[in-house]
Structures are given as C-alpha cells and as structure tokens.
Amino acid sequence: MTVKAVHLELVSNLSTEAFLAAFNRFVARRGLPVSVYSDCGTNFVGASKKLFDLANNPKTQEQLSSTFTCDWQFNPSSAPHFGGILEAAVRSTKRLLVRVVGNQVLILEELSTELCRKESALKSRPLTPSSNDPNDLE
C-alpha cells in the first residue's frame, strides 16, 4: 500500500445491500478503486459475489467498460493481523469518536457530520514521520 486514505460512511445496518449502497456513494465521490482490501465479513463477501455476478452477466457485461477493473482482496479467515493498517484506522476512528461524542446520543445528521470531521482529521496526519532537521525539505 503506497497511498493511505480514510473514507467513513454511515450505514443503517451491516447488510450486503447497505454496503453496496455505501460503496456506490464512495465510487461516485472518489472514483472506482483499483483494489479493495477487507476482512471476510459477510456483507463484504456477499457484495463481492454480487458485483462479480453483475460483471460476468452477459446481459450487463456490454454496459460495463472493460477498462475499469476492481480487484477485491480478502484477509485470510481468522487472521485480523493481516489488515494491520486497516485496523489501525478503525482504532483511530473509534478513539476520536469516543473522545468527542462520549455517551451522547446523536441524531443521524450529527453523527454523519462527526464522521466527516473524523475523516478529515485522519487524512491530515502525515504518512511518514517528519524529520527533526528544519533544513530537511524531504
């Protein structure tokens, strides 16, 4: 992984349909990713199968462009340590939410706003440690 970015999306439940709707919003805003990495959650596996069936269906295949491909990579089962960078982003998001929201009950719009703020905070962090030398421009 050479580029790290965080996209937080509020969904109503953990179903395949809810994930596909969130993924559709993601693609509309950010573009189709070359690769998707996820754990083996049932909503992710179900979405992968539905998208694979859609892409390989002869009726819809002519409507899809062959130049846009997206590879879906799953972590091995019972191996959450394979998604270390992903799990670190989840941990950081949870930590920020707990510090700001605490025990408050938020309505949908407030929670969506907080997620956008946390996404912005997570994306503003440097990818690599900065040098202590003020003359080091790299």
Helices and strands as residue ranges (DSSP letters): H 16-30, E 35-38, H 42-56, H 58-61, E 71-74, G 80-83, H 84-101, H 108-123
